[in-house]
Amino acid sequence: MKIQESIKGYTYPVLALLSTIGIVSIAFSLLPIANWHRIQNDCIERTIAFEGLPDKVWSCNGGGN
């Protein structure tokens, strides 16, 4: 019975640690998207050659020849 009690004692902390590691890894995987978002917003704000938002987004994403 001592083995089962020790397993029960460690189950919740281990699960909490695993979920925390999962959340942190997801947060780190989103950093490149956040960086791209900042660059896109900066480009859209600086673009004066086009009037509408879709045209500015198109231009910032490399559209046109």
Secondary structure as the mmCIF struct_conf table of DSSP 4:
data_model
#
loop_
_struct_conf.conf_type_id
_struct_conf.id
_struct_conf.beg_label_comp_id
_struct_conf.beg_label_asym_id
_struct_conf.beg_label_seq_id
_struct_conf.end_label_comp_id
_struct_conf.end_label_asym_id
_struct_conf.end_label_seq_id
HELX_RH_AL_P HELX_RH_AL_P1 LYS A 2 SER A 29
TURN_TY1_P TURN_TY1_P1 LEU A 30 LEU A 30
HELX_RH_AL_P HELX_RH_AL_P2 LEU A 31 ARG A 46
BEND BEND1 ALA A 49 ALA A 49
BEND BEND2 GLU A 51 GLY A 52
HELX_RH_AL_P HELX_RH_AL_P3 LEU A 53 CYS A 60
TURN_TY1_P TURN_TY1_P2 ASN A 61 GLY A 62
#
